[in-house]
Amino acid sequence: VNNRFAAGVAGLVFAFNGVALSSLMWPNYTVALGWMPWMILLVEQGWREGKRRLLLAALVAALQMLSGVPEFILLTWLVLLGMLAGQLFIGSVPRVPAGGRFVLMILLVAGLTANQLLPFFDLLAHSPRSPGFATEKWAMPGWGWANFLVPMFHYAQTPQGAFFQQGQQFLTSYYLGIGALLLALLAAWQVRSQRVYFLAAITLLGLILARGENGFLLGWLKQTVPALGLIRYPVKYVVLAAIAMPLLAAYGVRHAQTLPASLRAKEWRVPLGMSLLMLIGIAVVLWQGRTQPLDYDQAELTKRNAAVRVCF
């Protein structure tokens, strides 16, 4: 991004979105998620620069590997593989050195974590996890995208006081923040950059895969990449959006900051129009919740919570 304030916004959104806060229930998930941005940064620097960056990247990747969360680890490496493939395709990095360094980092990580990986693979061979394991359980519901606008839409409260999305109980929330969502949409709409295109594609892919078999893409991908069968609950794919959308928001901040003064009056019509559409979306979601409620909906609480989103 090359903008310290925009980078600060990205870090703030990543640390305090719904996925990160939900992961606090499981310390190892918090560890895996916490190492994810550092690993993506350093591994990319590793295949670009080599030498010390390569060794540092391998060390950080090994620390994430030792968190013991195969889903987040696999998704991180898939994001990195997509980044490398895109850079090799457009020729922004030399193919042989970059590809060789990437393979070398994988070998270094495997060597550093072999004492955990070898027993893990033996356990995996005797476990029920397979490409067809738990395909439908705890996928994002069909209306799940609406929770990016109204986080309490179709939520139920447990006797302990916690709230869960009706249809899946793994993540208590994946709400990003409506301001961050606006900035991410602004970047996807207005910023012409290969990195923005990649982040937007990763976000959309994660939101579609989180729908499970109802998203139609997951079944085909699991046949093509059987390792995806390790991801037990489809809603976990939303972590792709949780890592990509804060970076998109950072690009949105930089775009707003670097607009020439002569263009600001014209260009600000776009975020204002997007804000209006989001307000209309909130109204539609609330109307849907009132006319077609689920069994455990709390309409008044949802409306008050949505009013706070409108203020933002």
Secondary structure, 3 states (H helix, E strand, C coil): CCCHHHHHHHHHHHHHCHHHHHHHHCHHHHHHHHHHHHHHHHHHHHHHHCHHHHHHHHHHHHHHHCCCCHHHHHHHHHHHHHHHHHHHHHCCCCHHHHHHHHHHHHHHHHHHCHHHHHHHHHHHHCCCCCCCCCCCCCCCCCCHHHHHCCCCCCEEECCCCCEEECCCCCCCCCCCCHHHHHHHHHHHHHCCCHHHHHHHHHHHHHHHHCCHHHHCHHHHHHHHCHHHHHCCCHHHHHHHHHHHHHHHHHHHHHHHHCCCHHHHHHHCHHHHHHHHHHHHHHHHHHHHHHHCCCCCCCHHHHHHHHHHHHHC
